[in-house]
Each structure stands twice: as structure tokens, then as C-alpha cells.
Amino acid sequence: MPTLPLPAHGAAWTDLRQRMAEAASGDLDWRSGRATRNAWVASPQVHHVAEEAFRLFQWDNGLYPSSFPSLKRFQEEAVAITAGLLGGAADSAGTLTTGGTESNFQACVAAREKARREGRVPAGRVPRIVAPRTAHPSFDKAAWYLGMEVARVPVGEIGRADPAAMARAVDDATVMLVGSAPCWPYGCVDPIEDIAAVAAARGLWMHVDSCVGGFTLPFIRKLGREVPPFDLSVPGVDSMSADLHKYGFAAKGASVVLFRDEARKALTRFTFDDWPTGSYATEVFNGTRTGGAISAAWAVLHHLGEDGYLKLTGRMLSAFDKIKAAVDAIPSLGIFGRPHAAVLPVVGRGIDVFAVAEAMEARGWTVSRCKEPPIIHLLLNPLHADIADRYVDDLRAAVADVAAKSGAARSREVSYAG
Ligand SMILES: Cc1ncc(COP(=O)(O)O)c(C=O)c1O
């Protein structure tokens, strides 16, 4: 990397702001609703609340609860609210982390620590996590840091984890099973009850990754739709992750890792005092962190309340339903599996779905793809409710374009052959 000189003289903020705005000109335009990836968007009003709340505490340090009792309280209340939404009992516990990766990481720390204390892992082996193939890479990342390994197990036909196959993959070094609610690639909720039963029968840690679903599934269920059991109310589930900065609509840097009880959470507590300053203790990976993400998460939870989340979830579902119905009605497209929430995986039936993706991009949409199988991966937000009709019109036109082009290519092939 070529080094850069520190500018010899400071620049005015107006100049910097201008330069930064220019730098952002190629960034994802999530505000328009024409992006169906990488963003969780509630409304300008919610963003305003998050920004104001963030600003109030952004210079305060979440590392020091005794110096900032306000942040301690905000964290505890945000965690308690999350536990209430996700089947936590009165003795459940949790931690506010900086994101889904860190929440999953802390669950892996707890599982590994429990196994270590129980002397579970045979000599010469490393603690093993058994996860569906669809689990988020944060488990492999955690395993890489923590000296663990991950066995990824093929999922069933409709993309849900296969508990029997996972049970077969358990060996004597296995310490943890994982299920997703929902999984990122296909938006479906894994059979959490069955995976948890496998874990409980063998005394293994069971973690539910509900980073995407933690703040949608409870509201989808309240809106009257069927959602399979997925949370701490399922016997055998030891921990869960739920991201405030996804469908909790908080500012970036906020997620919750929940534990069935305080004893399980205590497994993540790092304490140290063998240095001149004395005691240092944390329950998260990082040290210093902005209080802004904590205060914004607390404020957004309280600003939206249950009725706010229900309304936003209803808007997201209206986009989901509209696009799903349109896809179902296009013979050359289909929905992969049975998505429960937020993610809509669109496959081609006799059509190259990535060619459709390109045709959508040509119409100004930002499209995400999944490779196994080839999928247009739609991540839906409340703001897509306003734009779903346009998406559907463009999708029909894109499919017609691709079909016309491949029809023309086929007839050229036929005429060459002739
Ligand atoms: C299912 C799932 N788990 C975990 C994560 C990681 O979350 P983060 O990017 O906040 O670390 C994601 C991110 O999309 C996810 O979809």
C-alpha cells in the first residue's frame, strides 16, 4: 500500500463535506428503494430519531458502564426488550454487541467455554460446530479466531436445515449446533425444534442465528402469519442472536446476543487483572465503542414500539406478497423453497435468472445474486411497499426481454444448423 502524507494543513469542514459527498456518488442508493440488498430502511422519521439519539451519546464510551450508567441502562433495557420478544424467561440474560457477527461470535465463545470446562473435546481435536450449509459465514470466522472448526451439512430440498443429517454429523469433538431463523440465502426458518432436540439429547450447545429474523418474525407472527417455533421458548435453545441494526431499524453497530440464563451468559465474561491498572472485564469482543449505537438502539425501540414495528413489518410484507405473487404468475420464474421473512429468493425455470438480473440492472435496479442455486436475492424493506408495483412491471419486462433474446438466439442456432 502506498503511504499517504498527512495533509500539511487542515481543511475546512465545508470543503471536506463536499469532498465526502463526491466520494459517496458511487455508493449504493438505498434511499430510493431501487436497491434490494445491503440496507435496512424504516423511514426518514426513524432515521431522524436514531441520528439524534446517536449524536447525544456518540462521544461516550460503551466500554465503561460505571462511568456511563445511562448507557448501561440503555443496553440492559434493549436486551430485556429483545428477550421479551424472543421467548426469554425471567432469568434469561444477554448482551448488546456491535453486530450479528459479534453476537454469533459470543455464542461460539460460550459454547467453546462450556465444552472446555466439561472437558468434552478429545485430545488432538478442536471444538466443532455443526451448522447447516446455509449458516452465515460469521460462524466460520468465529471458529477461525477461536480455534474451532465448522462442519457444514447439506440442507434439504427446500433449503431448510436437515436435523437428521446434522445429527449424523455430530462427533465426539462437536460442542455446538446452529440453526438460522431465517437463513440469509433463502429466507426460511430452519427446523429449530428438531435441531434443538438433537443438541439437548447430546448435551450440546444450541444457537439460533436470528440476526435477520429477530425483529421481523415476532411481528410477522403477531400479524397472524404462521412462523415455526424459533426462539428461546424452544427447549434446548441456549442462545440467540438478533440484530437491532437490521430489522430493529437502529443505527449500525447494534445487535443482541441472548442466553437462556445468566450462567450461560457468564461463560462469555472475560476478566483480567494481571497488569498494573487492575481489573478489566468485558462480555463482548471489542473494547472502546461508541455510546451512539447503544443510545440509538434504545431510542428506536422506544420510538417505534410494538405498533411501529407491526406497521413497518406489514409494509415489508406487502412488498413481499406483491413481488411473490408476481413471480408465481410468471411461468419462467419461481420462488425457491418457502421463505418466511424478508428475503425472497427468485429462481429461473427454463430461463437464465442472472440474465434477468442483468436486465433488471439495466432498468436501474440494484440486484443481489445467490449462486447455489442461481437466485435473484431480494432483501425487502418497508420502503419497498411503495415501489413494489414498479419492480413487478420491470420484472415482467426483464423476463420478456431475456426470453425474446434467447428465442432469437435459438432461432439463429436452428438456421445455422439448417
Ligand atoms: C443470518 C445472518 N447472521 C449474521 C449476520 C452478520 O451480521 P453483521 O453483518 O451485522 O455482523 C448476517 C448478515 O447479513 C446474517 O444475514
The ligand as an SDF file (V2000), in Angstrom:
LIG
                    3D

 16 16  0  0  0  0  0  0  0  0999 V2000
  -28.2300  -14.6850    9.1700 C   0  0  0  0  0  0  0  0  0  0  0  0
  -27.1270  -13.6870    9.4410 C   0  0  0  0  0  0  0  0  0  0  0  0
  -26.3650  -13.8340   10.5290 N   0  0  0  0  0  0  0  0  0  0  0  0
  -25.3670  -12.9840   10.8150 C   0  0  0  0  0  0  0  0  0  0  0  0
  -25.1000  -11.9090   10.0090 C   0  0  0  0  0  0  0  0  0  0  0  0
  -23.9550  -10.9910   10.3260 C   0  0  0  0  0  0  0  0  0  0  0  0
  -24.4140   -9.7410   10.7150 O   0  0  0  0  0  0  0  0  0  0  0  0
  -23.4670   -8.4620   10.7410 P   0  0  0  0  0  0  0  0  0  0  0  0
  -23.1390   -8.1360    9.3240 O   0  0  0  0  0  0  0  0  0  0  0  0
  -24.3050   -7.4550   11.4480 O   0  0  0  0  0  0  0  0  0  0  0  0
  -22.2360   -8.7780   11.5030 O   0  0  0  0  0  0  0  0  0  0  0  0
  -25.8830  -11.7070    8.8640 C   0  0  0  0  0  0  0  0  0  0  0  0
  -25.6410  -10.5790    7.9680 C   0  0  0  0  0  0  0  0  0  0  0  0
  -26.3150  -10.3620    6.9950 O   0  0  0  0  0  0  0  0  0  0  0  0
  -26.9220  -12.6310    8.5700 C   0  0  0  0  0  0  0  0  0  0  0  0
  -27.6840  -12.4950    7.4820 O   0  0  0  0  0  0  0  0  0  0  0  0
  1  2  1  0
  2  3  1  0
  2 15  2  0
  3  4  2  0
  4  5  1  0
  5  6  1  0
  5 12  2  0
  6  7  1  0
  7  8  1  0
  8  9  2  0
  8 10  1  0
  8 11  1  0
 12 13  1  0
 12 15  1  0
 13 14  2  0
 15 16  1  0
M  END
$$$$
